[in-house]
Amino acid sequence: MKTMMTISIEKELKESFINLAKELWTNPTNLINMFMKSSINSRTISFNRQPISNLEIEPLDTQDWWEDFNKKSYELTTKMSDLLKTRKNEYNNN
């Protein structure tokens, strides 16, 4: 069950937090929930002062994704087709 929580913060802090959430492709509620859950699970309050621009993020290698997707799609489609044929034959034989 969800509930509401009301807090008072400076207007500039609110605007900055909303902008941060947008940059991270989420919303303030999700960020606050993530922070609270992490704090409860670890039983600590942790703040990292390192700006995101200083983080080194390795790019994802997505070359094989499309090939894997097509292969898996073909396999699943074939299995489904075989299953439907089997069911149709069973139905027709009864």
Stockholm file with secondary structure:
# STOCKHOLM 1.0

chainA/1-94         MKTMMTISIEKELKESFINLAKELWTNPTNLINMFMKSSINSRTISFNRQPISNLEIEPLDTQDWWEDFNKKSYELTTKMSDLLKTRKNEYNNN
#=GR chainA/1-94 SS CCCCCCCCCCHHHHHHHHHHHHHTTSCHHHHHHHHHHHHHHHTSCCCCCCCGGGSCCCCCCCHHHHHHHHHHHHHHHHHHHHHHHHHHHHHHHC
#=GC SS_cons        CCCCCCCCCCHHHHHHHHHHHHHTTSCHHHHHHHHHHHHHHHTSCCCCCCCGGGSCCCCCCCHHHHHHHHHHHHHHHHHHHHHHHHHHHHHHHC
//
